[in-house]
Amino acid sequence: MNHRIWRKMTVWIMAVAMAGTTKAAHADEPRLTLQDMATLIERVSPSIVKVEYTLKYDRGDAPEGAGWYSRCPNCGNYHGESDAEKYVNEERPFIAVGFLIAPDKVVTRDQAIHPRFVERVRVIGKSGGAGVERVDWVADRPATILHLDAPIAGGQPLNLDSSLEGPYLSVTGQDANGRWNISCKPVSATLAMSECGEAFQSIEPSDGVLVNRSGKPVALCLRSELPLSDDWKQSTAHWPVIASDDVAQRLRHFESIVNRGVHRVHLSLRSPKKGAQSTSYYGWDSDDGEEATEMNVPGVLIGNDRVLVLANLKRKVTARLKRVLVHPASGKPVEATFVGSLEKYGCFIAKLESPLDGALTLDDSAIESSRHALLLAAQVLIQGEQRVQYLDHARIASFDRRWN
C-alpha cells in the first residue's frame, strides 16, 4: 500500500456555509421554517422514487452488497446494511432511494451487488412502477443509471440548474421505521485541508438532490466530499458513464488476466509427528493447517517463476512441505519449491520449475485516487480441486488505518 496513506494528516476547519457562500451573504434571509421545508418536499417528491432489489441465494451462497454503506453525520464513520440475507429470508426487497433524471431513467447509489444475487430490480413512484432493462455505471462516483422499461407514471424528472446559488438543502428518501420517508435538511459543510495541500468540503447529508431555498434542484450529490470549486454541480448529462455493454467487455478481458495470474496450488505435506496437536481454532492455524497432509489454496503469479501462495502456515507446517504443485487455469501443472514465508502477511513464496506467463502487476499510483472509481474485481474460490470465480465491478468507499 502506498506509504502516503498512513502519513497523511488532515486538518479540519469549520466552514460557515457551503460552496463559497458566507454567513454575511445570507444573514438577511429569514430562517426556513418546518412548513417551508414541507413545501420543498412536496415540490421535489415527484422526482424521488424507491428502488427495490429483490435478492436471492445463488449456489447456496447468501447475497451481500459492498455498496450498502453511507457516511454517518454524527460520527463520520461509514455504516450500512450488512445482513443482506435477511431480505431473502423475510421475503421482502431491499429499498434504496432513486432520482428521476428522465421519464424512464433513474440515478441511484451503486449497491455493488453481484448480479447472481439479484432476482429483479423494480422502481416505484407515487403512481406506479417499472422494471429495469439496463444498468449503466458512473465512472467517478458511486452511482448507477437505471434504464426503465416504461416511464414512471406521475414522475417528474429533475431539471437541474447549477447556476442557482446557496444556501442549499438536501432532499432524499429513506425506508425507515416500516415506512417510506422523504426528508429535507439544510446542508452543512466542513472545510478540510490536508498537509499536502489538498482541500475539499465535507457535506452532510450526502445522498440527495440539493435544492435552493425555493425548492429548485441544483445538483445530485452521492458523495460526502466535494471540491471547493463548483465542478460538483455538474449535470448528470456530463457524468462519465460506462455503458453496460462496455463493462461486460472489460470484464471478459479482465477474466483472461485473472485466469493467467491466479491459480490453484496443491500442497502435499508429511504427516505431523505423533502427539502433535493444533493450538488454534481459526484459519490455517486449525486442524486444516497444522495437521493436514493435503491442501488446495489460491496462488498469485507475481513473476514468471514466482507464485505468492495465499496460505497462512506456521513454520512447523511449512517444514512438512513435500510438494508444491501449481495448477494453471489451462495447461499442465507446474512443480514449485518453497522459498520462504512473508512474516506478517499470511502467505509464502514458491519458485516455479518452469516459467508461466501472465504475472500480475500492481498499479503503482496512489490508491487514494481510486476512491469511488469504478473498478473490476474477481473473487477466486478454491473448493477442493475445483476453482470457482466470480467477476464484477467494485468501488472503494473509504480508507482507514489498520493492521490486520
N, C-alpha and C positions, 0 to 999 in steps of 0.2 A: 504493500500500500504506500502511496506517495507520502513522503515524510512531511509534506506541507500540511497534511490534515491535522496531525496532533500538535503541530507547532502553532497553529493559527489561534489567535485570541481575538475575541470580538468585544468591542466597547459599545454599550448600549446607551443611547441618549434619548430621552423622551422628547417626542415632537409634539407640537401644539395642534397640528392638523395634517391633512393628507395632501400629497401631490403639490407641495409648494404653497398651499394656501396658509394664511396666518390667522391667528386669533383676532387680530385687529381688523382684518378684512371682513370678518363676519360678525363682529361684535354687535353691530346694529341690527342683525337679523334676529327675529323672535325665535325662541326655542320651540322645536316641534313638539306638539302635544301627542298623547297616545291616540287621540282621534285623528290627528293629521297622519300618523303612521298607519292607522287602519285604512285611511283613504288611499294611501300609497299601495297598500297590499291589494286593495280592490282593483286598482289600475293595472298592477303588474301580474296578478294571479292568472289571467288567461294565458300568459306566456310560460307558466311554470307547470310541469307535468310530473307524474310519477313514472319511474322506470322500474318495471317488475321483472326480476330474474327468477325464473323457476329452475331450480337446481336438481341434480340427480347424482346418484352414485355411478362410478364407472369402474368396472372390473374389481369391484369390492373396495375401491378407494373412495374416501369421503371428499366432498368438494372443499376447496379452500380458495380464498381470494387475497391476493397480495395488495390490492388497492383499496381495501376497506378501512383506511385509516385517514384521519384528519387531525390537524393541529389543534390542541386544546387551548382556548383563550385564557384559561386560568393558570395552568402550569407550564404551558409552552411545549409539552411533550405530545407525541402522536398516540392517539387512542383509536380503537376501531373494533369492528366485529371480528372475533377470532374463531367463533364456533359456527362455521357455515353449515355444518352437518345438521344442526338443529332445524334449519329451514326445510330440509328434506324429511326429517322425522316428523315434523309438525305439519307437513303438507301445506306450506304457505310460502309465498315468494319473498325474496329479499328485495327491499324497496329503496331506490335511490332517487335523488332529485334530478330532473332534466329541464332544459330550457329550449323552447321553440325558437329556431332561427329561420325557419321556413315552414309552410304548412305541413310538409312531410319530412322535416329534418330536425333532429334534436341533438343538442350538446349535453353530455353528461360526463361525470368523472369516470376515468378509466378504472374499472374494478379489477382488471388483471386476473380474470377467472379463465382458466383453460377451457376451450370450447367443449371438451369432452365431459365437463361437468354441467353444461348448460342445456337444459331441455328446450327452453324457449325464452325469448325476451319480448315483453309487451309494454307499450307506452300508453298511459291512461291520462286523459284530460278531463275537464269538467263535464263534458257532454258525450264522451265516447273515447274509444281507444283504437290502437292499430298495432300490427305486428312489425317486426324489423326484418327488412330484406337484406341489408348490407351494413357493415360497420367499417368506417374509416378511422384512422388513428392520427392524432395531432402529435407532431414530432417533438415539440419542445415544452409541452406541458401535459399534465396527467388528465387528458381529455380524449373522448371519442365522439365521433359524429355518427348518429344512427339515422339510416335512411329507411323511412317507413313505407309500408305497403299501401298506405292510404293517408290522406290528410287527417289531422286531429280536428274533429268536429268541435266548434266553439273556441278553438285555439286562436291565439293572436301572436304571430311571430314578433320577436323583439326587433324594434327599429333603433339600433344603437347609434348614438350621436356622441362621438369622442370629443367634440368641441365644447360640450357643456362643462361648466366649472363646478367645483365643490362648494360646500361640504357634501359628501356622499353618504348614502345609506345602502345597506346590503339587504336584499330581499331574497329569501330562499325557502325551500320546503324541506320537511323532515318528518319521518314516521316516528312518532314518539307517544308514549302513554296510550297505545292502542288506537291512535287516530293519525290522520294526515294533517300536518300543521304548516301554515305559511307564516313566516316571521319576518319582521323588519327591525333592523338595528342600525344605529349610527356607526359608521366605520371609524375606528380609531387606528392611529398609525404610530409606530415607533421607528425612529431612525437608528440604523445600526451601521457602525463604521469599524471595519476590521483593521488590524495592524498593517496589512499590506495595501491599505488604501481603498479597498472595495466598500462602497456604500450602497445601502438599499433600505427600503422601508418595509417593515413587517406589519401586516394589517390583520385585523380581526373584526368581524368574522371573514373567512377567506373564501368560502364556497358560496357564490350567489351572483345575482345580477346587481350591479351597482347603479343606483339612480340618484338624480339630484333631488332637491327639496320639492320639486314639482312632480316627481314620480316619473320623469323621463329617463329611459335607460341610457346609460353611458357606456358600459362595458361588462363583459362576463369575466369573472375572476375565479380561477380554480387553483390559485397559488397563494400561499401566505406571505411570500416575499416578492416584492416588486421593485423594479429600478426606480431611481429618482426622477428619471425623465417620464414623459407621457407615453412611452412606447407600449406600456401595458394596456393602454386603451385601444389597441389595435383591433379593428373589426375582425369578426370570425372569418370573413371572406378572405382575409390576408394571413390567416394562420397557416403555417407549413403543415399540410395534410398529406399523409401517405395512404393511398387507396388500398383497399383490402387485397386486390389482385397483386399489387406491388409487394405487400407484406408477405403474401403467400410465396411469391417468387424468391424473396430474400430468405425465407425460412427453408426453402428447398436447397438453396446454396449453402446456408448455414448447416443444414443436416449433413451435407457432404464433408464439411470441415470437422464436425463432431465425430462422424464415422471414422475419419482418418486420424483424429487426435485423441480419442478416448476409447480405451479397450478394456476387455475383461482380462484380469490377471489371476491365474490359478496358482495358489501357494500349496506346496506339499511340505509337511513338517514331520520330523521324527516324533515318536510318542514321548510324552513327558516322563520324567523319572517317577518311579512308583512312590506314592505318598505325596506327590505334588498336588496342591490344591489352589484353586483360584482365590484371589484376595479381594475381588471386587465383583459387583453385580451388574456393572454397566459397560456398554460398548464392547470393544475388542479386549478389554481387560477381564471379561467374563469367561465362562466356560468355552465360548466360541473362539476365544483368542488364546488363553493360557493353556488349554488342554486339547484344543482342536488339532487334528492332523491334516485336514484339508480345508481350504478357504477359497472362495471366489470373491474378488474385490475389484473396484474400479482402478484403472491406471491412466494417467495423463502423459502423453508423449511430449516431453519438453526439449527433446533434441533427437537427431536421427538415430542415436544409440542410447538414449536415456529415457527412462519411464519413472514418473513420480507415482508410487503406489500408495493409494489412499487407504491405509490400514494402520491403525494406532496400536502398534505392537511393542511390548516391553522388550528390553534387551534379552531376557531369558527366553523369550518366544522367538525372536529373530535368530537366536543361537541354534534353534532347532530346524531352521530352514534347510530343506534338502533340494528343493527345485522351485524355480520361478518361471512360469510359462505364460507368455503374453499371447492372447488370442485377439488378433485384429478383427474388425467388423467383417472383413472379407480377406481371404488368403489363409495361408498356413500359419500355425502357431510358431512363435519365436522364443527360443530359450533366452533366459536372462540370469544374471548373477547379482546377488545383494552387494550394494556399495556402502550404504550407511543410512542411518535414520536421522531425520531432522528433529533435533532435541525438543523443540517447542511446538511443533506443528502436526503431530499425529500422523506421520507418513514416512516413507523411506524411498530411497533412490535405488533403482536397479539398472544395470548396464546390459543392453541387448547384444547378443552374439552376432546378429545380422541386423543391419540398419533398416529402419522403416521411414517412409515419407509421411508428411502431414503433421509435423510437430507444431503445437500451438504456440503462438507468440502473444505476449501480453502487450496491451496498449500502454505506452509509457506517458500518456498525457495525464494531467491531474484528474483524479476521479471525481472531484467536485464538479467538474464541467459536465458530467453525465447526469447530474441530478435532474429528475423529472423527464429526461430524454427517453425516447422510445428505443429500447434495447431488445436484443434477441437473447433467449435463454433456453438452455437444454437441461432437462432432468434425466440423468442416466442412472438406471437402477440395475444392479446385478443381483438377480434372483436365482441362486444356484448357478447352473451353467447357462442360464438364459439372460440375455441382455434386453432390457426394456427401456425405451427412451421416449420422452415427450418433449416436443418443441413448441415454444410460444414466445410471445413478447413479454417484457418485464420493464419495470421502472424502479429507480432508486428514489425513495421518498425523502429520506433524511440520513444524516450521519451522526454517529455517536462515538465517544471514546470508550474503548472496551478491550479487554484481553480475555479471550475465551480459552 
